Amino acid sequence: MRGAGLVAQYKKQYICLKMNITMTRIFLPIFLFCSIFSFAQDGNALYQTAIKKLEKSDFNGAKKDLSTVISNDPKNISAYIKRGEVRISLADYYGAIGDLNFAAELDSNRADVYNFRGYAKYNLGDDEGAIEDYNHAIIKDPTLVDAYTNRGFALYNLEDLESSYFDFTKALELDPNNPDKYFNRAVVKAELGEYISAIDDYSKSISLNAKDPETYNFRGVAYYSVGKLENAIKDYDTAIKLDPSNPVFYENRALAKSMKEDYEGALADYSKSIQLFPDDPDIFNLRAVVYYNMANYDKAIDDYNSALELDEFNPIYYENRALAKTDLQDYDGALKDYNIAIDLFPSDPDTYYNRGLVKLLMGNKYDGCLDLNTARDLGSEEVISDINKNCK
């Protein structure tokens, strides 16, 4: 069965802005600018008021106060930086870049300016521009841990995993007791196929923060990837205990149970995942695979139907449904599904192979052998024995 090897994953990112992002862990220092203007005292008080509003997530109020500070003191670099942070919190990334540009003109040696501007660019999808700013930040301050972490994310997005790994390692050297730093490096290690080493980093992250369900889920994925299914299931159990509302955890545990041929347990988990997130066609497809493996072909077809109602353009769902129909000897129905799958993805040798077998079952040797030979031409080697058996 195809589609049974999927492991649902998602990435978490810790960009580290002071109270701007809910997952922030780093508390950045506040830099004050002493102005020679008579406004300095009142401006300083208003600046502090803006900081308090920022701490309470009153971003619009903080922005208004900081704008007043800047209006009265156009060279207040701290106000520009802080308003840039506020605008990042309001997802006004272009406005943030404008403020941080002014700050850079006032003082080109401030590492935090480049770090924040890089983060704004990162959120606009400009990973290369973000990396350029993070490079500047690191040159200005080689100990700025956030710049290494943030550059690591941008490099990860550009699929430069080795460089991303270096940056997350450097961030760990500078902040060795941060569980998120271990988590981030573990994700990259897993992407590089270094699952055992990734498990070690996930475990260190858990030792520093045993209450994060995502870390258990990701370690479970790594255990699954090296065939340690019992360990994987145990981690998914913990993730679900910590967050019983996340459908991904049930889906991953179901996949591990299915690999252990605990089909009843897998069905229960897929059903719970569907209950929590009924709009994901992949979960219906995966539950259908379990029903198929239990030889409950009617139930499998029902789930493939549900998957196709949610995504009618996925060739895997048609091919999987065709397999179930074949086992029910509904050859006409199987043939129709294979035809649609080939229209959607005409370069998959498996679909031609399976359609060819159905045509042979229907007594159509000529067309069946044409499909088998097409599968061979597309790279299938397992089809050769059937060609030798049926098409000589």
C-alpha positions in Angstrom: 0.0 0.0 0.0 1.2 3.5 -0.8 0.8 6.4 1.6 1.4 4.3 4.6 4.9 5.6 5.3 3.9 9.2 6.0 4.9 10.8 9.3 3.2 14.1 10.0 5.7 16.7 11.3 5.8 20.4 11.8 8.6 22.7 12.8 8.7 25.1 15.7 10.9 28.1 15.6 12.3 30.3 18.4 13.3 33.6 16.9 13.8 35.3 20.3 12.4 38.8 20.3 11.6 40.5 23.6 7.9 39.7 24.4 7.0 40.1 20.7 6.5 36.4 20.1 4.6 34.2 22.5 7.4 31.5 22.3 10.1 34.0 23.3 12.7 32.8 25.7 15.3 35.6 25.6 14.9 38.9 27.5 16.9 41.5 25.6 18.4 44.5 27.3 16.9 47.9 26.9 19.2 50.5 25.5 18.6 54.1 26.5 19.6 57.1 24.4 20.5 60.3 26.3 19.4 63.3 24.3 20.7 66.8 24.7 17.2 68.2 23.9 15.0 69.7 26.6 12.6 66.9 25.7 15.0 64.3 27.1 13.4 63.9 30.6 9.8 63.8 29.3 10.8 61.7 26.3 12.6 59.2 28.6 9.5 58.9 30.7 7.3 58.4 27.7 9.8 55.8 26.4 9.5 53.9 29.6 5.7 54.1 29.4 5.9 52.6 25.9 8.1 49.8 27.3 5.5 49.0 29.9 2.7 48.9 27.3 4.9 46.6 25.2 5.3 44.3 28.1 1.5 44.2 28.4 1.2 43.4 24.6 -0.4 46.8 24.0 1.5 47.1 20.8 -0.6 49.9 19.3 -0.3 52.0 22.4 3.5 51.4 22.6 3.8 52.3 18.9 1.9 55.6 19.5 4.1 56.6 22.4 7.3 55.7 20.6 6.2 57.7 17.6 5.8 60.7 19.9 9.3 60.1 21.3 10.8 60.0 17.8 8.8 63.0 16.7 10.3 65.1 19.5 13.8 63.4 19.4 14.5 62.3 15.8 17.9 60.8 16.9 16.6 58.6 19.6 18.1 55.3 18.4 16.5 53.2 21.2 13.0 54.5 20.2 13.6 53.5 16.5 14.8 50.0 17.6 11.9 49.5 20.0 9.3 50.8 17.5 10.9 48.4 15.0 10.3 45.5 17.4 6.7 46.7 18.0 6.1 46.8 14.3 7.4 43.2 14.0 4.9 42.2 16.7 2.2 43.9 14.6 3.5 42.0 11.5 4.4 45.4 9.9 7.7 44.1 8.7 8.3 46.8 6.1 7.7 49.4 8.7 10.0 47.6 11.0 12.8 47.6 8.4 12.3 51.3 7.9 12.8 52.0 11.6 15.8 49.7 11.8 17.3 51.4 8.7 17.2 54.7 10.6 18.7 53.1 13.6 21.5 51.7 11.5 22.2 55.1 10.1 22.4 56.5 13.6 24.7 53.8 14.8 26.1 51.2 12.4 27.8 49.2 15.2 24.6 48.0 17.0 24.4 44.2 16.5 20.8 44.1 17.7 19.7 46.4 14.9 20.9 44.0 12.2 19.5 41.0 14.1 16.0 42.5 14.3 16.1 43.7 10.7 17.2 40.3 9.6 14.2 38.8 11.4 11.8 41.3 9.7 13.3 40.2 6.3 13.0 36.6 7.3 9.3 37.1 7.9 9.0 38.6 4.4 10.5 35.5 2.9 13.8 37.2 2.1 16.1 34.5 3.7 19.2 35.7 1.8 18.7 39.3 2.9 18.1 38.1 6.4 21.3 36.1 6.4 23.2 39.1 5.2 21.9 41.1 8.2 22.6 38.2 10.6 26.2 38.1 9.3 26.6 41.8 10.1 25.1 41.2 13.6 27.6 38.4 14.3 30.5 40.5 13.0 29.5 43.3 15.4 28.9 40.9 18.3 30.2 37.3 17.9 28.5 36.4 21.2 25.0 37.3 20.1 23.3 34.0 20.4 20.0 35.1 18.8 21.8 36.0 15.6 23.2 32.5 15.2 19.8 30.9 16.0 18.0 33.2 13.6 20.6 32.7 10.8 20.3 28.9 11.4 16.5 29.1 10.6 17.1 31.1 7.5 19.8 28.7 6.3 17.4 25.8 7.1 14.8 27.4 4.9 17.4 27.6 2.1 18.1 23.8 2.7 21.7 24.5 3.6 21.4 22.0 6.5 25.2 21.8 7.2 25.5 25.5 7.8 22.3 25.5 9.7 23.7 22.8 11.9 26.8 24.9 12.5 24.8 27.9 13.6 22.6 25.9 16.0 25.7 24.3 17.4 27.3 27.7 17.9 24.1 28.9 19.6 24.3 26.0 22.0 27.9 26.8 22.8 26.8 30.3 23.8 23.7 29.1 25.6 24.2 25.5 26.7 21.3 25.3 29.1 18.5 26.2 26.6 16.2 23.3 25.7 15.1 25.0 22.5 18.6 25.2 21.1 19.0 21.4 21.5 15.6 21.0 19.9 16.5 23.1 16.9 19.8 21.2 16.3 18.0 17.9 16.7 15.6 18.8 13.9 18.5 19.5 11.5 20.3 16.3 12.6 17.1 14.3 11.8 16.8 16.0 8.4 20.4 14.9 7.7 19.5 11.4 8.6 21.5 11.4 11.9 18.6 10.0 13.9 20.6 8.6 16.8 22.4 11.9 17.4 19.1 13.7 17.0 17.6 11.5 19.7 20.4 12.5 22.0 19.7 16.2 21.5 16.0 15.7 21.9 16.7 13.9 25.2 18.9 16.8 26.4 16.1 19.2 25.5 13.7 17.1 27.5 16.0 16.9 30.5 15.9 20.8 30.6 12.2 21.0 29.8 10.1 17.9 30.4 6.8 19.7 29.7 7.1 20.3 26.0 4.9 17.8 24.0 6.5 18.7 20.7 9.9 17.5 21.8 8.5 14.1 22.7 6.7 14.0 19.4 9.8 14.7 17.4 11.9 12.3 19.4 9.2 9.7 18.7 9.5 10.4 15.0 13.3 9.9 15.3 12.8 6.6 17.2 10.3 5.5 14.5 12.8 6.3 11.8 15.4 3.9 13.4 12.8 1.2 14.0 12.4 1.6 17.7 8.7 1.5 17.7 8.1 0.9 21.4 10.2 3.9 22.2 8.3 6.0 19.6 4.9 5.0 21.0 6.1 5.8 24.6 7.1 9.3 23.5 3.8 9.8 21.6 2.0 8.7 24.8 3.8 11.4 26.7 3.1 14.0 24.0 -0.6 13.2 24.1 -0.7 13.3 27.9 0.8 16.8 27.8 -1.4 17.9 24.9 -4.4 15.7 24.1 -5.8 18.1 21.6 -3.1 17.8 18.9 -4.1 15.5 16.1 -0.5 15.0 14.9 0.5 13.1 18.0 -2.4 10.6 17.5 -1.6 10.2 13.8 2.1 9.5 14.5 1.2 7.0 17.2 -1.2 5.3 14.9 1.5 4.9 12.3 3.8 3.3 14.8 1.0 1.0 16.0 0.2 0.1 12.5 3.9 -0.9 11.9 3.6 -3.2 14.9 0.4 -4.6 13.3 -1.7 -3.3 16.2 -4.4 -2.4 13.8 -7.1 -1.9 16.4 -4.9 0.6 18.3 -4.0 2.3 15.1 -7.7 2.7 14.1 -8.5 4.2 17.4 -5.7 6.8 17.1 -6.6 7.7 13.5 -10.2 8.1 14.5 -9.2 10.4 17.3 -7.0 12.4 14.9 -9.9 12.7 12.5 -12.2 13.8 15.3 -9.8 16.6 16.2 -9.0 17.6 12.6 -11.7 16.3 10.2 -10.4 18.3 7.2 -7.1 16.4 6.6 -7.5 13.9 3.8 -4.2 12.2 4.6 -5.6 10.9 7.9 -8.5 9.3 6.1 -6.1 7.8 3.6 -3.9 6.4 6.4 -6.8 4.9 8.3 -8.0 3.3 5.0 -4.6 1.7 4.7 -5.2 0.1 8.1 -8.6 -1.1 7.1 -7.0 -2.5 3.9 -4.4 -4.4 5.9 -7.2 -5.9 8.0 -8.9 -7.0 4.7 -11.8 -4.7 5.5 -12.0 -3.4 1.9 -15.4 -1.8 2.2 -14.3 0.3 5.1 -11.1 1.2 3.3 -13.1 2.4 0.3 -15.3 4.5 2.5 -12.2 6.3 3.9 -10.7 6.7 0.5 -13.9 8.3 -0.6 -13.7 10.7 2.3 -10.1 11.5 1.4 -11.1 12.2 -2.2 -14.0 14.4 -1.1 -11.4 16.6 0.6 -8.8 16.4 -2.1 -9.9 15.1 -5.5 -6.6 15.7 -7.2 -4.4 13.3 -5.2 -3.4 10.3 -7.4 -2.4 8.2 -4.4 -6.0 8.1 -3.0 -7.3 6.9 -6.4 -4.6 4.2 -6.7 -5.1 3.0 -3.1 -8.9 2.9 -3.7 -8.3 0.9 -6.9 -6.3 -1.7 -4.9 -9.2 -2.2 -2.5 -11.6 -2.4 -5.4 -9.4 -5.0 -7.1 -9.5 -7.2 -4.0 -13.3 -6.9 -4.1 -13.1 -8.0 -7.8 -14.6 -4.6 -8.9 -12.2 -4.5 -11.8 -14.2 -1.9 -13.7 -14.1 0.4 -10.7 -10.4 -0.2 -10.2 -9.7 0.5 -13.8 -11.5 3.9 -13.6 -9.5 4.9 -10.6 -6.2 3.9 -12.2 -7.1 5.9 -15.3 -7.7 9.0 -13.1 -4.5 8.4 -11.1 -2.5 8.2 -14.4 -4.1 11.4 -15.7 -3.0 13.2 -12.5 0.5 11.7 -12.4 1.4 10.0 -15.7 5.0 9.2 -14.7 4.4 6.8 -11.8 5.4 3.2 -12.8 3.5 1.6 -10.0 0.1 2.9 -11.3 0.8 1.4 -14.8 2.0 -1.8 -13.2 -1.2 -2.2 -11.1 -3.5 -1.2 -13.9 -1.7 -3.7 -16.1 -2.4 -6.5 -13.6 -6.1 -5.5 -13.5 -6.3 -5.7 -17.2 -4.8 -9.1 -17.2 -7.3 -10.2 -14.6 -10.0 -8.9 -17.0 -8.6 -11.0 -19.8 -7.1 -8.1 -21.7 -3.6 -9.4 -22.2 -2.6 -7.0 -24.9 -3.4 -3.8 -23.0 -2.2 -5.3 -19.8 1.2 -6.1 -21.2 1.4 -2.6 -22.7 1.0 -1.2 -19.2 3.5 -3.6 -17.7 6.1 -2.6 -20.3 5.4 1.1 -19.7 6.0 0.5 -16.0 9.3 -1.1 -16.9 10.3 1.8 -19.1 9.5 4.2 -16.3 12.0 2.4 -14.0 10.1 -0.4 -12.3 12.2 -3.5 -11.9 9.8 -5.7 -10.0 7.4 -5.7 -13.0 9.9 -7.8 -15.0 8.9 -11.1 -13.5 5.2 -10.4 -14.4 6.2 -9.5 -17.9 8.1 -12.8 -18.3 5.2 -14.7 -16.9 2.3 -13.1 -18.8 3.7 -11.3 -21.9 5.9 -13.8 -23.7 
